[in-house]
Amino acid sequence: MQLTDFLHFAQILVSVTLIVVVLMQVKGTGFGAALGGADQSFRTRRGIQRSLHRLTILLIVVFIGFSLWSVTTS
């Protein structure tokens, strides 16, 4: 297994994990919320929601890092 193979595999693994984490954050809002119909007040992130938010940011940084590393090694 060469380095580029590892980078491609790691990039796919991180992207799938990122998709799962983002989908776990989606709340049960309907189509009306997308059009501005939901009246939700601002709340701070707590517990698992805060952890998922931070994990999302970390995965995005790792994905961008792997992408840049992959471009430079190709």
C-alpha distances in whole Angstrom, upper triangle without the diagonal:
4,7,8,6,7,10,11,10,12,15,16,16,18,20,21,22,24,26,27,28,30,32,33,35,37,40,42,44,45,46,49,47,45,48,49,52,50,52,50,51,48,47,45,41,42,40,37,37,37,34,32,33,32,28,28,29,26,24,25,25,21,20,22,20,17,18,20,17,15,18,18,15,15
4,6,5,6,9,10,11,12,14,16,17,18,20,22,23,24,26,27,29,30,32,33,35,37,41,43,44,46,46,49,47,44,48,49,51,50,52,50,50,48,47,44,41,42,40,37,37,37,34,32,33,31,28,28,28,25,23,24,23,20,19,20,18,15,16,17,14,12,15,15,11,12
4,5,5,6,9,10,10,12,14,15,16,18,20,21,22,24,26,27,28,30,31,33,35,39,41,42,44,44,47,44,42,45,46,49,48,49,47,48,45,44,41,38,39,37,35,35,34,31,30,30,28,25,25,25,22,20,21,20,16,16,17,15,11,13,14,10,9,12,12,8,10
4,5,5,6,9,10,10,12,14,15,16,18,20,21,22,24,25,27,29,30,32,33,37,39,41,42,42,44,42,40,43,44,47,46,48,46,46,44,43,41,38,39,37,34,34,34,31,29,29,28,25,24,24,22,20,20,19,16,15,15,14,10,11,12,9,7,10,10,7,7
4,5,5,6,9,10,11,12,14,15,17,18,20,21,23,24,26,27,29,31,32,36,38,40,41,41,44,42,39,43,44,46,45,47,45,46,44,43,41,38,38,37,34,34,33,30,28,29,28,25,24,25,22,20,20,20,17,15,17,16,12,13,15,12,10,13,14,11,11
4,6,5,6,8,10,10,12,14,15,16,18,20,21,22,24,26,27,29,31,34,37,38,40,40,43,41,39,42,43,45,44,46,43,44,42,40,38,35,35,34,31,31,30,28,26,27,25,22,22,22,20,17,18,18,14,13,15,14,10,12,14,11,10,13,14,12,12
4,5,5,6,9,10,10,12,14,15,16,18,20,21,22,24,26,27,29,32,35,36,38,38,41,38,36,39,40,43,42,43,41,42,39,38,36,33,34,32,30,29,29,26,24,25,23,20,20,20,17,15,15,15,11,10,12,10,7,8,10,8,6,10,11,9,10
4,5,5,6,9,10,11,12,14,15,17,19,20,21,23,24,26,27,31,34,35,36,36,39,37,34,37,39,41,40,42,40,41,39,38,36,33,34,33,30,29,29,27,24,25,24,21,20,20,18,15,16,16,13,11,13,12,8,9,12,10,8,11,13,11,11
4,5,5,6,9,10,11,12,14,16,17,18,20,21,23,25,26,30,32,34,35,35,38,36,34,38,39,41,40,42,40,41,39,37,35,32,33,31,28,28,28,25,23,24,23,20,19,20,18,15,16,17,13,12,14,14,10,11,14,13,11,14,16,14,15
4,5,5,6,8,10,10,12,14,15,16,18,20,21,23,25,28,31,32,34,35,37,35,33,37,37,40,38,40,38,38,36,35,32,29,30,28,25,25,25,22,20,21,20,16,16,17,14,11,13,13,10,9,12,11,8,10,13,11,10,14,16,14,15
4,5,5,6,9,10,10,12,14,15,16,18,20,21,23,27,29,30,32,32,35,32,30,34,35,37,36,38,35,36,34,33,31,28,29,28,25,24,24,22,19,20,19,16,15,15,14,10,11,12,9,6,9,9,6,7,11,10,9,12,14,14,14
4,6,5,6,9,10,11,12,14,15,17,18,20,22,25,27,29,30,30,33,31,29,33,34,36,35,37,35,36,34,33,32,28,29,28,25,24,24,22,19,20,20,17,15,17,15,12,13,14,12,9,12,13,10,10,14,14,12,15,18,17,17
4,6,5,6,9,10,11,12,14,16,17,19,21,24,26,28,30,30,33,31,30,33,34,36,35,36,34,35,33,32,30,27,27,25,22,22,22,20,17,18,18,14,14,16,14,10,12,14,11,9,13,14,11,12,16,15,14,17,20,19,19
4,6,5,6,9,10,10,12,14,15,17,19,22,25,27,28,29,32,29,28,31,32,34,32,34,32,32,30,29,27,24,24,23,20,19,19,17,14,15,15,11,10,12,10,7,8,10,8,6,10,11,9,11,14,14,14,16,19,18,19
4,5,5,6,9,10,10,12,14,16,17,21,23,24,26,26,29,27,25,28,29,31,30,32,30,31,29,28,27,24,25,24,20,20,20,18,15,15,16,13,11,12,12,8,9,11,10,7,10,12,10,11,14,15,14,16,19,19,19
4,5,5,6,9,10,11,12,15,16,19,22,23,25,25,28,26,25,28,29,31,30,32,30,31,29,28,27,24,24,23,20,19,20,18,15,16,17,13,12,14,14,10,11,14,13,11,14,16,14,14,18,19,17,20,23,22,22
4,5,5,6,9,10,11,13,15,18,21,23,25,26,28,26,25,28,29,31,29,31,28,29,27,26,24,21,21,20,16,16,17,14,11,13,13,10,9,12,11,8,10,13,11,10,14,15,14,15,19,19,18,21,24,23,24
4,5,5,6,9,10,11,13,16,19,21,23,23,26,23,22,25,26,28,26,28,26,27,25,23,22,19,20,19,16,15,15,13,10,11,12,9,6,9,9,6,7,11,10,9,12,14,13,14,17,18,18,20,23,23,24
4,6,5,6,9,10,11,15,17,18,20,21,23,21,20,23,24,26,25,27,25,26,25,24,23,20,21,20,17,15,17,15,12,13,14,12,9,12,13,10,10,14,14,12,14,17,16,16,20,21,20,22,25,25,25
4,6,5,6,9,10,14,16,18,20,21,24,22,21,24,25,26,25,27,24,26,24,23,22,19,19,18,14,14,16,14,10,12,14,11,10,13,14,11,13,16,15,14,17,19,18,19,22,23,23,25,28,28,28
4,5,5,7,9,12,15,17,20,21,23,21,20,24,24,25,23,25,22,23,21,20,19,15,16,15,11,10,12,10,7,9,10,8,7,10,11,9,11,14,14,13,16,18,18,19,22,23,23,25,28,28,29
4,5,5,7,10,13,15,17,18,20,18,17,20,21,22,20,22,20,21,19,19,18,15,16,16,13,11,12,12,8,8,11,10,7,10,12,10,11,14,15,14,16,19,19,19,22,24,24,25,28,29,29
4,5,5,9,11,13,15,16,19,17,16,20,20,21,20,22,20,22,20,20,19,16,18,17,14,12,14,14,10,11,14,13,11,14,16,14,14,18,18,17,19,22,22,22,25,27,26,28,31,31,31
4,6,8,11,13,16,18,20,18,18,21,22,22,20,22,19,21,19,18,17,14,15,14,10,9,12,11,8,10,13,11,10,14,16,14,15,19,19,18,21,23,23,24,27,28,28,30,33,33,34
4,6,10,11,14,16,18,15,15,19,19,20,17,18,16,17,16,15,14,11,12,12,10,7,10,10,7,8,11,11,10,13,15,14,15,18,19,19,21,23,24,24,27,28,29,30,33,34,34
4,7,8,11,13,15,12,12,16,16,17,14,16,14,16,16,15,16,14,15,15,13,10,13,14,11,11,15,15,13,15,18,17,17,20,22,21,23,25,26,26,28,30,30,32,34,35,36
4,6,9,12,13,11,12,15,15,15,12,14,12,14,14,14,15,13,14,15,13,11,14,15,13,13,17,17,16,18,21,20,20,24,25,24,26,29,29,29,32,34,34,35,38,39,39
4,7,10,11,10,12,15,15,14,11,14,12,15,16,16,18,16,18,18,16,14,17,19,16,17,21,21,19,22,24,23,24,27,28,27,29,32,32,32,35,37,37,38,41,42,42
4,7,8,6,8,11,11,10,8,11,10,14,15,16,18,17,19,20,19,16,19,21,18,18,22,22,20,23,26,25,24,28,29,28,30,33,33,33,35,38,37,38,41,43,42
4,5,6,7,10,11,9,9,12,13,16,18,19,22,21,23,24,22,19,22,24,21,21,25,25,23,25,28,27,26,30,31,30,31,35,35,34,37,39,39,39,42,44,43
4,5,5,7,9,9,9,13,14,18,19,21,24,23,25,27,25,22,25,26,23,23,26,27,24,26,29,28,27,30,32,30,31,34,35,34,36,39,38,39,42,43,43
4,5,5,6,5,7,10,12,16,18,20,23,23,25,27,26,23,25,27,25,24,28,28,26,27,31,30,29,32,34,32,33,36,37,36,38,41,41,41,44,46,45
4,5,5,5,5,8,9,13,14,16,19,19,22,24,23,19,22,24,22,20,24,25,22,24,27,27,26,29,31,29,30,34,34,33,36,38,38,39,42,43,43
4,6,7,8,11,12,15,16,18,21,20,23,25,24,20,22,24,22,20,24,24,21,23,26,25,24,27,29,27,28,32,32,31,33,36,36,36,39,41,40
4,6,8,11,13,16,17,20,23,23,26,28,27,23,25,28,25,23,27,28,25,26,30,29,27,30,32,31,31,34,35,34,36,39,39,38,41,44,43
4,6,8,10,13,14,17,20,21,24,26,26,22,24,27,24,22,26,27,24,25,29,29,27,30,33,31,31,35,36,35,37,40,40,40,42,45,44
4,7,9,13,15,18,21,22,24,27,26,23,25,28,26,24,28,29,27,28,31,31,30,33,35,34,34,38,39,38,40,42,42,43,45,48,47
4,6,10,12,14,18,19,21,23,23,20,22,25,23,22,25,27,24,26,29,29,28,31,33,32,33,36,38,37,39,42,42,42,45,47,47
4,7,10,12,16,18,20,23,23,20,21,25,23,22,25,27,25,26,30,30,29,32,34,34,34,37,39,38,40,43,43,44,46,48,49
4,7,9,12,14,16,19,19,16,18,21,20,19,22,24,22,24,27,28,27,29,32,32,32,35,37,36,38,41,41,42,44,46,47
4,6,10,12,15,18,19,16,17,21,20,18,21,24,23,23,27,28,27,29,32,32,32,35,37,37,38,41,42,42,45,47,47
4,7,10,12,16,17,14,14,18,18,16,18,21,20,20,23,25,24,26,29,29,30,32,34,34,35,38,39,40,42,44,45
4,6,9,12,14,11,11,15,15,14,16,19,19,19,22,24,23,25,28,28,29,31,33,34,35,37,38,39,41,43,44
4,6,10,12,10,9,12,13,12,13,16,17,17,19,21,21,23,25,26,27,29,31,32,33,35,36,38,39,41,42
4,7,8,6,5,9,10,8,10,13,13,14,16,18,19,20,22,24,25,26,28,29,31,32,34,35,37,38,40
4,6,6,5,8,10,10,11,14,15,16,17,19,21,22,24,25,26,28,30,31,32,34,35,37,38,40,41
4,5,6,7,9,10,11,13,14,16,17,19,20,22,23,24,26,27,29,30,32,33,35,37,38,39,41
4,5,5,6,8,10,10,12,14,15,16,18,20,21,22,24,25,26,28,30,31,32,34,36,37,38
4,5,5,6,9,10,11,13,14,15,17,19,20,21,23,24,26,27,29,30,31,33,35,36,37
4,5,5,6,9,10,11,12,14,16,17,18,20,21,23,24,26,27,29,30,32,33,35,36
4,5,5,6,9,10,10,12,14,15,16,18,20,21,22,24,26,27,28,30,32,33,34
4,5,5,6,9,10,10,12,14,15,16,18,20,21,22,24,25,26,28,30,31,32
4,5,5,6,9,10,11,13,14,15,17,19,20,21,23,24,26,27,29,30,32
4,5,5,6,9,10,11,12,14,16,17,18,20,21,23,24,26,27,29,30
4,5,5,6,9,10,10,12,14,15,16,18,20,21,22,24,26,27,28
4,5,5,6,9,10,10,12,14,15,16,18,20,21,22,24,26,27
4,6,5,6,9,10,11,12,14,15,17,18,20,21,23,24,26
4,5,5,6,9,10,11,12,14,15,16,18,20,21,22,24
4,5,5,6,9,10,10,12,14,15,16,18,20,21,22
4,5,5,6,8,10,10,12,14,15,16,18,20,21
4,5,5,6,9,10,11,12,14,15,17,18,20
4,5,5,6,9,10,10,12,14,15,16,18
4,5,5,6,9,10,10,12,14,15,16
4,5,5,6,8,10,11,12,14,15
4,5,5,6,8,10,11,12,14
4,6,5,6,9,10,10,12
4,5,5,6,9,10,11
4,5,5,6,9,10
4,5,5,6,9
4,6,5,6
4,6,5
4,6
4
